[in-house]
Amino acid sequence: MDSCDAPASEASLAPAIVAAVGAVPGVANLGLSGFAEAATYRAREEVQGIVINATDGVLNVEVHVCAQYSESLVLAELADRVRSAIRQSVEAARAGKTGRIDVVFEDVRVEQDLSW
């Protein structure tokens, strides 16, 4: 196996997952995990809002997001789209089997004109 075929490590996978989740319509941004530390650590940096754990070759992911409010927002559907984006990202990185994916909604961003 050459280096191009090597599976991604947890630390190198985190930014790819962040990018995939950030591209999902309805996700305003990743949460900053104000209630508990949720981050994946890399050399000299941490990736906030995502925790990746590998157990017996299975990747379990916890992602904290802030949803963008819309009249059609259904959090369960948004969580499904986030999970799908994460699975695709893990598959593209050839990082192994995806196990549990927990989506934690920390907030819902509402952008509206508040001038009354």
N, CA, C and O atoms as a GROMACS GRO file, in nm:
protein
  464
    1MET      N    1   0.086  -0.118   0.000
    1MET     CA    2   0.000   0.000   0.000
    1MET      C    3   0.090   0.123   0.000
    1MET      O    4   0.175   0.136   0.087
    2ASP      N    5   0.072   0.213  -0.097
    2ASP     CA    6   0.151   0.335  -0.096
    2ASP      C    7   0.081   0.442  -0.012
    2ASP      O    8  -0.031   0.421   0.034
    3SER      N    9   0.147   0.557   0.007
    3SER     CA   10   0.093   0.660   0.095
    3SER      C   11  -0.040   0.716   0.045
    3SER      O   12  -0.118   0.767   0.126
    4CYS      N   13  -0.068   0.707  -0.084
    4CYS     CA   14  -0.195   0.757  -0.136
    4CYS      C   15  -0.311   0.667  -0.097
    4CYS      O   16  -0.426   0.712  -0.092
    5ASP      N   17  -0.282   0.540  -0.068
    5ASP     CA   18  -0.387   0.446  -0.031
    5ASP      C   19  -0.400   0.428   0.119
    5ASP      O   20  -0.487   0.354   0.165
    6ALA      N   21  -0.315   0.494   0.196
    6ALA     CA   22  -0.318   0.478   0.342
    6ALA      C   23  -0.444   0.541   0.399
    6ALA      O   24  -0.484   0.650   0.356
    7PRO      N   25  -0.508   0.473   0.495
    7PRO     CA   26  -0.627   0.531   0.556
    7PRO      C   27  -0.592   0.653   0.639
    7PRO      O   28  -0.481   0.665   0.690
    8ALA      N   29  -0.688   0.744   0.653
    8ALA     CA   30  -0.666   0.866   0.728
    8ALA      C   31  -0.667   0.837   0.878
    8ALA      O   32  -0.737   0.748   0.924
    9SER      N   33  -0.588   0.914   0.952
    9SER     CA   34  -0.590   0.904   1.098
    9SER      C   35  -0.706   0.988   1.150
    9SER      O   36  -0.764   1.068   1.076
   10GLU      N   37  -0.738   0.969   1.278
   10GLU     CA   38  -0.846   1.047   1.338
   10GLU      C   39  -0.816   1.197   1.327
   10GLU      O   40  -0.904   1.276   1.294
   11ALA      N   41  -0.692   1.236   1.356
   11ALA     CA   42  -0.655   1.377   1.355
   11ALA      C   43  -0.662   1.437   1.215
   11ALA      O   44  -0.705   1.551   1.199
   12SER      N   45  -0.621   1.361   1.114
   12SER     CA   46  -0.626   1.416   0.978
   12SER      C   47  -0.766   1.411   0.920
   12SER      O   48  -0.796   1.484   0.826
   13LEU      N   49  -0.851   1.327   0.975
   13LEU     CA   50  -0.988   1.315   0.927
   13LEU      C   51  -1.076   1.428   0.976
   13LEU      O   52  -1.172   1.466   0.909
   14ALA      N   53  -1.046   1.483   1.094
   14ALA     CA   54  -1.131   1.586   1.156
   14ALA      C   55  -1.156   1.706   1.065
   14ALA      O   56  -1.271   1.746   1.049
   15PRO      N   57  -1.053   1.767   1.003
   15PRO     CA   58  -1.080   1.882   0.916
   15PRO      C   59  -1.167   1.846   0.794
   15PRO      O   60  -1.247   1.928   0.750
   16ALA      N   61  -1.153   1.726   0.742
   16ALA     CA   62  -1.235   1.684   0.629
   16ALA      C   63  -1.381   1.671   0.671
   16ALA      O   64  -1.472   1.708   0.596
   17ILE      N   65  -1.404   1.619   0.790
   17ILE     CA   66  -1.541   1.607   0.841
   17ILE      C   67  -1.599   1.745   0.868
   17ILE      O   68  -1.716   1.771   0.837
   18VAL      N   69  -1.519   1.834   0.924
   18VAL     CA   70  -1.564   1.971   0.950
   18VAL      C   71  -1.608   2.037   0.820
   18VAL      O   72  -1.714   2.101   0.814
   19ALA      N   73  -1.529   2.021   0.715
   19ALA     CA   74  -1.563   2.081   0.585
   19ALA      C   75  -1.691   2.020   0.530
   19ALA      O   76  -1.776   2.091   0.476
   20ALA      N   77  -1.706   1.888   0.542
   20ALA     CA   78  -1.826   1.822   0.491
   20ALA      C   79  -1.950   1.867   0.566
   20ALA      O   80  -2.054   1.893   0.505
   21VAL      N   81  -1.941   1.876   0.698
   21VAL     CA   82  -2.055   1.918   0.779
   21VAL      C   83  -2.089   2.064   0.750
   21VAL      O   84  -2.206   2.101   0.742
   22GLY      N   85  -1.987   2.148   0.736
   22GLY     CA   86  -2.009   2.290   0.708
   22GLY      C   87  -2.077   2.316   0.574
   22GLY      O   88  -2.139   2.420   0.554
   23ALA      N   89  -2.066   2.220   0.483
   23ALA     CA   90  -2.128   2.235   0.351
   23ALA      C   91  -2.273   2.188   0.348
   23ALA      O   92  -2.341   2.204   0.246
   24VAL      N   93  -2.321   2.130   0.456
   24VAL     CA   94  -2.459   2.080   0.460
   24VAL      C   95  -2.554   2.199   0.473
   24VAL      O   96  -2.540   2.278   0.566
   25PRO      N   97  -2.650   2.214   0.381
   25PRO     CA   98  -2.747   2.322   0.393
   25PRO      C   99  -2.823   2.311   0.525
   25PRO      O  100  -2.874   2.205   0.561
   26GLY      N  101  -2.830   2.423   0.596
   26GLY     CA  102  -2.898   2.424   0.725
   26GLY      C  103  -2.803   2.427   0.843
   26GLY      O  104  -2.845   2.452   0.956
   27VAL      N  105  -2.674   2.402   0.818
   27VAL     CA  106  -2.573   2.411   0.923
   27VAL      C  107  -2.512   2.550   0.916
   27VAL      O  108  -2.452   2.587   0.815
   28ALA      N  109  -2.527   2.628   1.023
   28ALA     CA  110  -2.471   2.763   1.026
   28ALA      C  111  -2.321   2.756   1.054
   28ALA      O  112  -2.242   2.824   0.988
   29ASN      N  113  -2.282   2.674   1.150
   29ASN     CA  114  -2.141   2.653   1.183
   29ASN      C  115  -2.130   2.541   1.286
   29ASN      O  116  -2.230   2.495   1.340
   30LEU      N  117  -2.007   2.499   1.312
   30LEU     CA  118  -1.987   2.400   1.416
   30LEU      C  119  -1.996   2.469   1.551
   30LEU      O  120  -1.957   2.585   1.566
   31GLY      N  121  -2.047   2.396   1.649
   31GLY     CA  122  -2.058   2.450   1.783
   31GLY      C  123  -1.923   2.458   1.850
   31GLY      O  124  -1.829   2.387   1.814
   32LEU      N  125  -1.915   2.546   1.947
   32LEU     CA  126  -1.790   2.563   2.021
   32LEU      C  127  -1.789   2.483   2.150
   32LEU      O  128  -1.696   2.494   2.229
   33SER      N  129  -1.892   2.404   2.171
   33SER     CA  130  -1.897   2.313   2.286
   33SER      C  131  -1.879   2.387   2.417
   33SER      O  132  -1.789   2.356   2.494
   34GLY      N  133  -1.964   2.484   2.441
   34GLY     CA  134  -1.953   2.564   2.561
   34GLY      C  135  -1.982   2.486   2.689
   34GLY      O  136  -1.937   2.526   2.796
   35PHE      N  137  -2.057   2.377   2.680
   35PHE     CA  138  -2.094   2.302   2.799
   35PHE      C  139  -1.989   2.197   2.836
   35PHE      O  140  -1.970   2.168   2.954
   36ALA      N  141  -1.924   2.142   2.739
   36ALA     CA  142  -1.821   2.040   2.762
   36ALA      C  143  -1.722   2.048   2.646
   36ALA      O  144  -1.759   2.085   2.534
   37GLU      N  145  -1.601   2.013   2.672
   37GLU     CA  146  -1.498   2.018   2.568
   37GLU      C  147  -1.525   1.910   2.463
   37GLU      O  148  -1.526   1.791   2.494
   38ALA      N  149  -1.546   1.953   2.341
   38ALA     CA  150  -1.563   1.861   2.230
   38ALA      C  151  -1.467   1.904   2.122
   38ALA      O  152  -1.492   2.001   2.050
   39ALA      N  153  -1.357   1.834   2.111
   39ALA     CA  154  -1.255   1.870   2.013
   39ALA      C  155  -1.172   1.747   1.981
   39ALA      O  156  -1.162   1.654   2.061
   40THR      N  157  -1.113   1.749   1.863
   40THR     CA  158  -1.016   1.648   1.822
   40THR      C  159  -0.882   1.719   1.817
   40THR      O  160  -0.871   1.827   1.760
   41TYR      N  161  -0.782   1.658   1.876
   41TYR     CA  162  -0.651   1.723   1.887
   41TYR      C  163  -0.557   1.672   1.781
   41TYR      O  164  -0.546   1.552   1.755
   42ARG      N  165  -0.487   1.767   1.719
   42ARG     CA  166  -0.384   1.740   1.620
   42ARG      C  167  -0.256   1.803   1.671
   42ARG      O  168  -0.257   1.876   1.770
   43ALA      N  169  -0.150   1.777   1.605
   43ALA     CA  170  -0.023   1.839   1.643
   43ALA      C  171  -0.039   1.991   1.638
   43ALA      O  172  -0.069   2.048   1.534
   44ARG      N  173  -0.019   2.054   1.750
   44ARG     CA  174  -0.021   2.199   1.767
   44ARG      C  175  -0.156   2.266   1.741
   44ARG      O  176  -0.162   2.388   1.729
   45GLU      N  177  -0.264   2.191   1.733
   45GLU     CA  178  -0.394   2.253   1.714
   45GLU      C  179  -0.506   2.159   1.757
   45GLU      O  180  -0.485   2.038   1.773
   46GLU      N  181  -0.623   2.216   1.775
   46GLU     CA  182  -0.741   2.135   1.802
   46GLU      C  183  -0.849   2.173   1.704
   46GLU      O  184  -0.856   2.287   1.659
   47VAL      N  185  -0.933   2.077   1.672
   47VAL     CA  186  -1.044   2.100   1.582
   47VAL      C  187  -1.170   2.101   1.669
   47VAL      O  188  -1.216   1.996   1.715
   48GLN      N  189  -1.224   2.220   1.692
   48GLN     CA  190  -1.339   2.237   1.779
   48GLN      C  191  -1.466   2.182   1.718
   48GLN      O  192  -1.486   2.187   1.596
   49GLY      N  193  -1.552   2.128   1.802
   49GLY     CA  194  -1.685   2.088   1.760
   49GLY      C  195  -1.699   1.945   1.713
   49GLY      O  196  -1.808   1.902   1.675
   50ILE      N  197  -1.589   1.870   1.715
   50ILE     CA  198  -1.596   1.732   1.667
   50ILE      C  199  -1.507   1.643   1.752
   50ILE      O  200  -1.395   1.680   1.787
   51VAL      N  201  -1.558   1.525   1.784
   51VAL     CA  202  -1.481   1.426   1.858
   51VAL      C  203  -1.487   1.296   1.778
   51VAL      O  204  -1.595   1.249   1.741
   52ILE      N  205  -1.370   1.239   1.751
   52ILE     CA  206  -1.362   1.114   1.676
   52ILE      C  207  -1.292   1.011   1.765
   52ILE      O  208  -1.183   1.036   1.816
   53ASN      N  209  -1.355   0.897   1.782
   53ASN     CA  210  -1.296   0.788   1.859
   53ASN      C  211  -1.299   0.662   1.774
   53ASN      O  212  -1.402   0.629   1.714
   54ALA      N  213  -1.188   0.593   1.769
   54ALA     CA  214  -1.182   0.466   1.697
   54ALA      C  215  -1.175   0.354   1.799
   54ALA      O  216  -1.089   0.353   1.887
   55THR      N  217  -1.267   0.259   1.786
   55THR     CA  218  -1.269   0.143   1.873
   55THR      C  219  -1.284   0.019   1.786
   55THR      O  220  -1.382   0.004   1.714
   56ASP      N  221  -1.186  -0.069   1.794
   56ASP     CA  222  -1.190  -0.194   1.717
   56ASP      C  223  -1.212  -0.169   1.568
   56ASP      O  224  -1.287  -0.242   1.503
   57GLY      N  225  -1.147  -0.066   1.514
   57GLY     CA  226  -1.157  -0.038   1.372
   57GLY      C  227  -1.283   0.034   1.328
   57GLY      O  228  -1.306   0.052   1.208
   58VAL      N  229  -1.366   0.076   1.423
   58VAL     CA  230  -1.490   0.147   1.392
   58VAL      C  231  -1.478   0.289   1.443
   58VAL      O  232  -1.444   0.312   1.559
   59LEU      N  233  -1.507   0.385   1.355
   59LEU     CA  234  -1.502   0.526   1.393
   59LEU      C  235  -1.637   0.572   1.446
   59LEU      O  236  -1.739   0.560   1.378
   60ASN      N  237  -1.636   0.625   1.566
   60ASN     CA  238  -1.754   0.688   1.624
   60ASN      C  239  -1.729   0.837   1.626
   60ASN      O  240  -1.621   0.882   1.665
   61VAL      N  241  -1.828   0.913   1.584
   61VAL     CA  242  -1.812   1.058   1.569
   61VAL      C  243  -1.920   1.130   1.649
   61VAL      O  244  -2.036   1.090   1.649
   62GLU      N  245  -1.878   1.236   1.716
   62GLU     CA  246  -1.972   1.327   1.782
   62GLU      C  247  -1.944   1.464   1.724
   62GLU      O  248  -1.831   1.513   1.730
   63VAL      N  249  -2.046   1.527   1.669
   63VAL     CA  250  -2.029   1.658   1.608
   63VAL      C  251  -2.130   1.754   1.670
   63VAL      O  252  -2.247   1.722   1.687
   64HIS      N  253  -2.080   1.874   1.705
   64HIS     CA  254  -2.163   1.978   1.765
   64HIS      C  255  -2.186   2.085   1.660
   64HIS      O  256  -2.091   2.138   1.603
   65VAL      N  257  -2.314   2.116   1.634
   65VAL     CA  258  -2.346   2.213   1.529
   65VAL      C  259  -2.444   2.318   1.578
   65VAL      O  260  -2.517   2.300   1.675
   66CYS      N  261  -2.442   2.429   1.507
   66CYS     CA  262  -2.539   2.536   1.523
   66CYS      C  263  -2.620   2.534   1.393
   66CYS      O  264  -2.565   2.551   1.285
   67ALA      N  265  -2.750   2.515   1.406
   67ALA     CA  266  -2.837   2.508   1.288
   67ALA      C  267  -2.878   2.649   1.246
   67ALA      O  268  -2.884   2.741   1.327
   68GLN      N  269  -2.906   2.664   1.117
   68GLN     CA  270  -2.958   2.789   1.064
   68GLN      C  271  -3.110   2.780   1.060
   68GLN      O  272  -3.164   2.690   0.996
   69TYR      N  273  -3.178   2.870   1.127
   69TYR     CA  274  -3.324   2.865   1.131
   69TYR      C  275  -3.385   2.894   0.994
   69TYR      O  276  -3.339   2.982   0.921
   70SER      N  277  -3.488   2.819   0.963
   70SER     CA  278  -3.575   2.848   0.849
   70SER      C  279  -3.712   2.791   0.887
   70SER      O  280  -3.722   2.708   0.977
   71GLU      N  281  -3.815   2.835   0.818
   71GLU     CA  282  -3.950   2.786   0.848
   71GLU      C  283  -3.963   2.637   0.823
   71GLU      O  284  -4.049   2.571   0.881
   72SER      N  285  -3.878   2.583   0.738
   72SER     CA  286  -3.885   2.441   0.705
   72SER      C  287  -3.785   2.356   0.785
   72SER      O  288  -3.770   2.237   0.757
   73LEU      N  289  -3.718   2.416   0.882
   73LEU     CA  290  -3.617   2.344   0.960
   73LEU      C  291  -3.679   2.230   1.040
   73LEU      O  292  -3.770   2.250   1.120
   74VAL      N  293  -3.627   2.110   1.016
   74VAL     CA  294  -3.663   1.993   1.095
   74VAL      C  295  -3.530   1.935   1.142
   74VAL      O  296  -3.453   1.882   1.062
   75LEU      N  297  -3.504   1.944   1.272
   75LEU     CA  298  -3.374   1.905   1.324
   75LEU      C  299  -3.340   1.759   1.296
   75LEU      O  300  -3.225   1.727   1.268
   76ALA      N  301  -3.437   1.670   1.302
   76ALA     CA  302  -3.410   1.529   1.275
   76ALA      C  303  -3.362   1.509   1.131
   76ALA      O  304  -3.273   1.428   1.106
   77GLU      N  305  -3.422   1.582   1.038
   77GLU     CA  306  -3.379   1.571   0.897
   77GLU      C  307  -3.241   1.631   0.877
   77GLU      O  308  -3.159   1.576   0.803
   78LEU      N  309  -3.214   1.743   0.944
   78LEU     CA  310  -3.080   1.804   0.935
   78LEU      C  311  -2.976   1.709   0.994
   78LEU      O  312  -2.868   1.695   0.938
   79ALA      N  313  -3.007   1.646   1.105
   79ALA     CA  314  -2.914   1.549   1.165
   79ALA      C  315  -2.885   1.435   1.068
   79ALA      O  316  -2.771   1.390   1.059
   80ASP      N  317  -2.986   1.388   0.997
   80ASP     CA  318  -2.965   1.281   0.898
   80ASP      C  319  -2.872   1.327   0.786
   80ASP      O  320  -2.786   1.251   0.742
   81ARG      N  321  -2.890   1.451   0.740
   81ARG     CA  322  -2.802   1.504   0.633
   81ARG      C  323  -2.659   1.519   0.684
   81ARG      O  324  -2.564   1.492   0.610
   82VAL      N  325  -2.643   1.560   0.809
   82VAL     CA  326  -2.509   1.573   0.868
   82VAL      C  327  -2.444   1.434   0.878
   82VAL      O  328  -2.327   1.418   0.843
   83ARG      N  329  -2.519   1.335   0.924
   83ARG     CA  330  -2.465   1.199   0.934
   83ARG      C  331  -2.423   1.146   0.797
   83ARG      O  332  -2.318   1.083   0.784
   84SER      N  333  -2.504   1.172   0.696
   84SER     CA  334  -2.472   1.128   0.560
   84SER      C  335  -2.343   1.194   0.511
   84SER      O  336  -2.258   1.128   0.451
   85ALA      N  337  -2.328   1.323   0.536
   85ALA     CA  338  -2.206   1.394   0.495
   85ALA      C  339  -2.083   1.338   0.565
   85ALA      O  340  -1.976   1.326   0.505
   86ILE      N  341  -2.098   1.304   0.692
   86ILE     CA  342  -1.985   1.246   0.766
   86ILE      C  343  -1.950   1.109   0.711
   86ILE      O  344  -1.832   1.079   0.692
   87ARG      N  345  -2.049   1.025   0.685
   87ARG     CA  346  -2.021   0.892   0.629
   87ARG      C  347  -1.949   0.903   0.495
   87ARG      O  348  -1.853   0.830   0.469
   88GLN      N  349  -1.995   0.994   0.409
   88GLN     CA  350  -1.930   1.013   0.279
   88GLN      C  351  -1.787   1.060   0.295
   88GLN      O  352  -1.699   1.018   0.221
   89SER      N  353  -1.763   1.149   0.391
   89SER     CA  354  -1.628   1.200   0.415
   89SER      C  355  -1.535   1.089   0.464
   89SER      O  356  -1.420   1.080   0.421
   90VAL      N  357  -1.585   1.007   0.553
   90VAL     CA  358  -1.504   0.895   0.605
   90VAL      C  359  -1.474   0.795   0.493
   90VAL      O  360  -1.362   0.746   0.482
   91GLU      N  361  -1.575   0.765   0.411
   91GLU     CA  362  -1.554   0.673   0.299
   91GLU      C  363  -1.453   0.730   0.200
   91GLU      O  364  -1.366   0.657   0.152
   92ALA      N  365  -1.464   0.858   0.167
   92ALA     CA  366  -1.372   0.921   0.072
   92ALA      C  367  -1.228   0.919   0.124
   92ALA      O  368  -1.133   0.908   0.045
   93ALA      N  369  -1.212   0.929   0.254
   93ALA     CA  370  -1.078   0.927   0.314
   93ALA      C  371  -1.028   0.785   0.336
   93ALA      O  372  -0.915   0.764   0.381
   94ARG      N  373  -1.112   0.687   0.305
   94ARG     CA  374  -1.077   0.546   0.327
   94ARG      C  375  -1.032   0.524   0.471
   94ARG      O  376  -0.932   0.458   0.498
   95ALA      N  377  -1.110   0.581   0.562
   95ALA     CA  378  -1.073   0.580   0.704
   95ALA      C  379  -1.132   0.463   0.781
   95ALA      O  380  -1.112   0.454   0.902
   96GLY      N  381  -1.203   0.375   0.715
   96GLY     CA  382  -1.258   0.260   0.783
   96GLY      C  383  -1.408   0.267   0.796
   96GLY      O  384  -1.475   0.348   0.732
   97LYS      N  385  -1.458   0.180   0.881
   97LYS     CA  386  -1.603   0.168   0.900
   97LYS      C  387  -1.652   0.277   0.995
   97LYS      O  388  -1.588   0.307   1.096
   98THR      N  389  -1.766   0.336   0.960
   98THR     CA  390  -1.827   0.437   1.045
   98THR      C  391  -1.928   0.369   1.136
   98THR      O  392  -2.012   0.290   1.091
   99GLY      N  393  -1.918   0.400   1.264
   99GLY     CA  394  -2.011   0.346   1.361
   99GLY      C  395  -2.115   0.449   1.398
   99GLY      O  396  -2.188   0.500   1.312
  100ARG      N  397  -2.121   0.479   1.523
  100ARG     CA  398  -2.219   0.574   1.576
  100ARG      C  399  -2.180   0.717   1.539
  100ARG      O  400  -2.064   0.755   1.551
  101ILE      N  401  -2.279   0.795   1.494
  101ILE     CA  402  -2.259   0.937   1.466
  101ILE      C  403  -2.364   1.014   1.546
  101ILE      O  404  -2.483   1.009   1.517
  102ASP      N  405  -2.317   1.085   1.646
  102ASP     CA  406  -2.405   1.167   1.730
  102ASP      C  407  -2.398   1.311   1.685
  102ASP      O  408  -2.289   1.368   1.674
  103VAL      N  409  -2.513   1.370   1.659
  103VAL     CA  410  -2.522   1.511   1.620
  103VAL      C  411  -2.583   1.586   1.738
  103VAL      O  412  -2.695   1.558   1.780
  104VAL      N  413  -2.508   1.682   1.791
  104VAL     CA  414  -2.552   1.761   1.905
  104VAL      C  415  -2.582   1.902   1.854
  104VAL      O  416  -2.494   1.970   1.802
  105PHE      N  417  -2.707   1.945   1.868
  105PHE     CA  418  -2.743   2.081   1.829
  105PHE      C  419  -2.723   2.172   1.949
  105PHE      O  420  -2.795   2.161   2.048
  106GLU      N  421  -2.627   2.261   1.938
  106GLU     CA  422  -2.596   2.352   2.048
  106GLU      C  423  -2.680   2.479   2.041
  106GLU      O  424  -2.705   2.543   2.144
  107ASP      N  425  -2.723   2.516   1.921
  107ASP     CA  426  -2.795   2.640   1.906
  107ASP      C  427  -2.864   2.641   1.771
  107ASP      O  428  -2.834   2.560   1.683
  108VAL      N  429  -2.958   2.734   1.757
  108VAL     CA  430  -3.022   2.760   1.628
  108VAL      C  431  -3.005   2.908   1.601
  108VAL      O  432  -3.050   2.992   1.679
  109ARG      N  433  -2.940   2.940   1.491
  109ARG     CA  434  -2.915   3.080   1.454
  109ARG      C  435  -3.036   3.135   1.380
  109ARG      O  436  -3.082   3.077   1.282
  110VAL      N  437  -3.085   3.248   1.429
  110VAL     CA  438  -3.199   3.314   1.366
  110VAL      C  439  -3.149   3.449   1.316
  110VAL      O  440  -3.106   3.533   1.395
  111GLU      N  441  -3.156   3.469   1.187
  111GLU     CA  442  -3.118   3.597   1.129
  111GLU      C  443  -3.245   3.665   1.081
  111GLU      O  444  -3.310   3.620   0.986
  112GLN      N  445  -3.278   3.772   1.148
  112GLN     CA  446  -3.397   3.847   1.110
  112GLN      C  447  -3.375   3.994   1.145
  112GLN      O  448  -3.286   4.028   1.223
  113ASP      N  449  -3.456   4.077   1.088
  113ASP     CA  450  -3.449   4.220   1.117
  113ASP      C  451  -3.515   4.244   1.251
  113ASP      O  452  -3.636   4.227   1.266
  114LEU      N  453  -3.436   4.284   1.349
  114LEU     CA  454  -3.489   4.308   1.483
  114LEU      C  455  -3.521   4.455   1.508
  114LEU      O  456  -3.550   4.493   1.622
  115SER      N  457  -3.516   4.538   1.403
  115SER     CA  458  -3.551   4.678   1.422
  115SER      C  459  -3.703   4.692   1.417
  115SER      O  460  -3.764   4.664   1.313
  116TRP      N  461  -3.763   4.732   1.525
  116TRP     CA  462  -3.908   4.735   1.537
  116TRP      C  463  -3.953   4.872   1.510
  116TRP      O  464  -4.073   4.900   1.514
   0.00000   0.00000   0.00000
